[in-house]
Amino acid sequence: MRINKFIARSGVASRRKAEEYIEEGRIKVNGSVMKELSYQVDIENDLVEFDGQRISVEDEKKVYILLNKPAGYITTAKEQFDRPSVMDLISGVKERVYPVGRLDYETSGLLLMTNDGDLTYKLTHPSHEFKKTYIASVRGIPNESEIKRFESGLAIENYVTANAELKVMKINKEKNYSVCKAVIHEGHNRQVRKMFEAIDHPVMNLKRVALGKINVKGIEVGKYRKLTESELKYLKNC
């Protein structure tokens, strides 16, 4: 954490005032007067002092939010097109949280948001193979050969998808579409949509309904709730 932010988080002063204290030689790190405004504090190992008194930051409260994202929202902060952001939907959360992975603009459903970097890393790193379940309405009806291709790996852009699962849940021959359940454990940009396109069944509607055993049942679209203790324990122990 940058030294001026560390001082501000300790409650001593604002970031701007903290820089003045550094320039005045009132801040020491590991016994030496700190003059470097860009110094990055090792929170666990560095000893930081203000006027000879040790200062520290309080551990930020960890928050775990389960949001049922509507389509038509971005999963980043505001961008140049001024489209609505999922941040607008959690305005009641005081802590600054971030999405775990992303859902594209048109996709709805489960989005986990937290300020727990360790858990975010665990859930998004491919090596952990954490399953993500989607319900997709697609053009046409995937046949056995196409399902096998979807499940065994597809060449998309510069990568080949890992093994996945695909099941046709509902068929509408009259309107030539089907509803499918897809399960993947990767998180490439628009991956599920691209996988269906690769087998010539473009997505009309896509919703993520589960992350492992965690699902969005009972959460209205656009609403959120905090994870339960049992859900959090499950995610951390997987």
Secondary structure as UniProt FT lines:
FT   HELIX           3..9
FT   TURN            10..11
FT   HELIX           15..23
FT   TURN            24..25
FT   STRAND          27..29
FT   TURN            30..31
FT   STRAND          32..33
FT   TURN            37..38
FT   TURN            43..45
FT   STRAND          48..50
FT   TURN            51..52
FT   STRAND          53..55
FT   STRAND          64..69
FT   TURN            71..72
FT   TURN            80..81
FT   HELIX           86..90
FT   TURN            91..92
FT   STRAND          98..99
FT   TURN            105..106
FT   STRAND          108..114
FT   HELIX           117..124
FT   HELIX           126..128
FT   STRAND          132..139
FT   HELIX           144..152
FT   STRAND          155..156
FT   TURN            157..158
FT   STRAND          159..160
FT   STRAND          165..172
FT   TURN            173..176
FT   STRAND          177..184
FT   TURN            189..190
FT   HELIX           191..198
FT   TURN            199..200
FT   STRAND          203..211
FT   TURN            212..213
FT   STRAND          214..215
FT   TURN            217..218
FT   TURN            221..222
FT   STRAND          224..226
FT   HELIX           229..237
//
